[in-house]
Amino acid sequence: MNRITPVRFQMPTANFFAGIAYMFAKAFTRFMIGASFLLILCILSCASCSAVPLHVNFGFDGAAKSLLWTPITVQISNPTDENIEGILVIQPDNDKPFLAKCAAKVMLPAHSKKLYHAYIRLSDFGSILTVSLVRGSGIYGTKRIKIDPCSRDDKLVVSVGRRAARLNFLNGETVPASQQRSSTLGYASSPGAAEATIRIGSISPTALPNRPAAYEAVDVMILSELIPAATNPKALKALAMWVASGGILVIPTGANYRLYQNSFYDELLPVTVEGVIDMPSMNALSKLGKSPFPAGPVTVVKSTVKKDVGRVIVAEGGVPLVVERSYGSGLVIFLAFDHLSSPFKDWSGQVEFWKSIIRRPTGLPIAKSIAKNADDLYLDQNYSYYNYNPQYLLGANSLENVVAHNPSVKVPSFTSIGLFLFSYIMLLVPINYLVLKRIRRLELAWVTTPAIVVLFVMGAYVMGYTMKGSELKFRQATFIEGRSGERFARVLTAGLLFSPARRTYDLQVADSYSIAQVVPAEVKDQLPPTYIDDKLLIEDLPMAMWSSKGLESVSGMDLGGYLDADLVMLGKRIQGTITNNTAVPLQQCVIVYGQSRLDIPDLPIGGSTKVSILYDPYKDESRYAVTPQLGSLSSRLYTFSLGMAGATNAPVLLAVPDVRHKVFSVVGNEASTESVIRCAIRLRYRAGTAFRLEDSMMRRSVIKAFKAQVEGPANATGPQAGNLPVTFLNRGHLVASYQFQVPPGGKLTTLILTLQPKGISTTQSVRDIEVSVYNCSKNRYDVVKPVPQARLTNGADYIAPDGEIRVRMKQLSTKPTAVVLDLAAEGRGR
């Protein structure tokens, strides 16, 4: 019999513990060696990164506006022996996911340096901006800079040239705001807050961005030291495209007049530069500066005003000193003198002179950028953070709304949904029960019930798949707007990408002048950045199944020539000849003038036609509303164009340009793409024997209000400009500024004022409102009696050199009174 030997437990010996300690020490040593090696690599990597210096210029020498595109200029030097590839990333300390960024891809050869541009929309808050050159998880270099963007309501004045060319004495001055931020939401803030602070910036000519949207924060650009031959040609074109979008470009000249005899300045200037002339003084400038001009000789440029283009603001002894012209939606202002030299720089009236330039009225683009205004809506305190509705911002007439309809998406009717749910309930409960009861197998309900549920879920999926669509679709609409007699135009493109599956997409932007972005749909949207390479790229755009994403591109276009309009205004009729001198054939042409329409023949290159159209005021906005889910993309863009052109109350040529202008495309995916394009060219005309200044030729702003409430927007352009409804409370008063754009060859002769009661107010109570108009020739307010109507036949005495007319209303009683003031004007040809 075998005996079982018991196992005895022995305590570990000292050698055992020593072995464990040795193994632990060996493992710890290896870990420390590895960690030290990684630390050395990181230190070496950081050392190599610091060898790539970044010289960063934020905005326009530190000046920028919140919520609008801001250029970031980065000079990168590569002192190493290897090429550097990476991405220039912009990161603010208080980042908002719905604010767009445009990064730059960098490819820098060894021992070289290059200037790169990136762009960003900044929020109202934040003080630090981090600029990094990254590659994968590594960082070549980083630069942190302090930023202080001003409000988008302020006026940003930028000088092109040395920092010494900045108008620093204007910094902090105020002028009436041309457009209040809250107007994008459909209401106006208090008229008393309608003041804008002037901010000053500068930029070197070599650092000018070559994309017009990069200048959208700039209100006035002064070309102090710009030599076209030494400047990037694309940057020069971008400047002209920015002016066409609504900017004010000031071109001072001086003794070196030959600098302004080239194609760039000839395209923009309202005059033809001929030489220089010595003058004893420039006393005529005192009208703008409100201060006597210093005595003494001065050298000015001798020029000839371009016929039907330039408007003389100030002249001395027959020599034009300040001349302006409209260019697209903007202005170009010519100064016949050097503003940085004596005696002008010693003049005490400089501040008021430049304020008059900044206050000059400009037009508004026919089609507005939704992405530019959408960010304002997110941050507005009067709008709910979680109840954002982008359709409220888009409205019935917007370019984004034109492409919003996806024809592949069929909305199921209420009847079909009801029948589907009724069939599901009937089959799941009564029919299922009756059938199982009849075959006496009620226990099978454990099988039939899940089967019915699965069956209907699959049916619902198939129904949704059929109605929503199974094809990747892309729709885009491009709207070009310019003015006759001008080569450069503004371009706005809206796109909509429909995805049938959950995945990410890469998109390419073919326009080399474009800044593009994804339009945010809600505040929590994380927008992918746009990358600047050979072409713009939007990478890794995430999309859910059966979802759509909106895109927008703001750019410009060189028409290769101009549309020549030889038109005369006679009363309310415009007639003459139109000739297509652009490099683009124009098809499906129609002229819109308010609500009047005139179909004309196609205009091939060099083609011309005679036109005659009578003005019919644009009133019915719903007539041209773009209805969601209805009409083809082409017809929707046409309807949009009719409405937007008619609302300007100015003659506009609408046409389809025969060009291929496909802006967006999906990379690596076969998408069904539908693309349409249309252009709107505002037609210049000169004054005939007699004419009437309509609302389209004026802009109204309330610059002072006390115990007076303005109904609707305090600042208005277009149909509402000549109509001012006000409610006075208790001896209230109000001052309104009207700025007219008299057509070339015309002279203002008569002002017509009408004051009418509104609501429950009576004609007797209206007589308690004192109305007066500022007389510029006598420097005083003249009291008028606009009940029922006042006609001031010496109208030229009331219009300032900058086109401004000021009207003051004062309540003489304490009883609340509601009135409507209408202002109109008449003129004649010179």
Protein Blocks (a to p, Z undefined) as FASTA:
>chain_A
ZZddddddddddfklmmmmmmmmmmmmmmmmmmmmmmmmmmmmmmmmmmmmccdddehje
hiacehiacddddddddfbfbdcddddddddfbdcfklccddddddddehiadddddddd
ddfbdjbdcddddehjbcfbdcddddddddfkbccdddeddfklpcfklgopacddfbdf
klmnopacdfklmcccdddddddfklpccbfklmmmpmbdcdfbacfklgcfklmmmmmm
mmmnopacdddedjklmlmmcfklmmmpmbdcfbdcddfbdfklmmmnopacdedddddd
dddddehkbccfbdcehiafbdcddehjbccdddfbdfkbcfklmpcklmmmmmmmmmpc
cdddfbdcfklmmmmmmmpmkbcfklccfklmnombdfklmmmpcfklccddfklmmmmm
mmmmmmmmmmmmmmmmmnopaklmmmmmmmmmmmmmmmmmmmmmmmnopadcdddddddd
ddehiabdcdddddddddfbdcddddddfbfkbccddddfbfklccddddddfbdcdehi
acdehiacdddddddddehiacddddddehjaccdddddfbfbdcehiacdehjaccddd
dddehiacdddddddddfblmlmcccehiacfklmmmmmmmmmmmmnopacddddddbdd
dfbdcehiacdddddddddddddddddfbccddfklpccddfbdehiacehjfbdghjkl
mpccdddfehpacdddddddddehiacfbdcdddddehjbcfklmmmpccddddfklopa
cdddfbfbdcdfklmlmpcfkopacdddddfbfbdcddddddddddddZZ
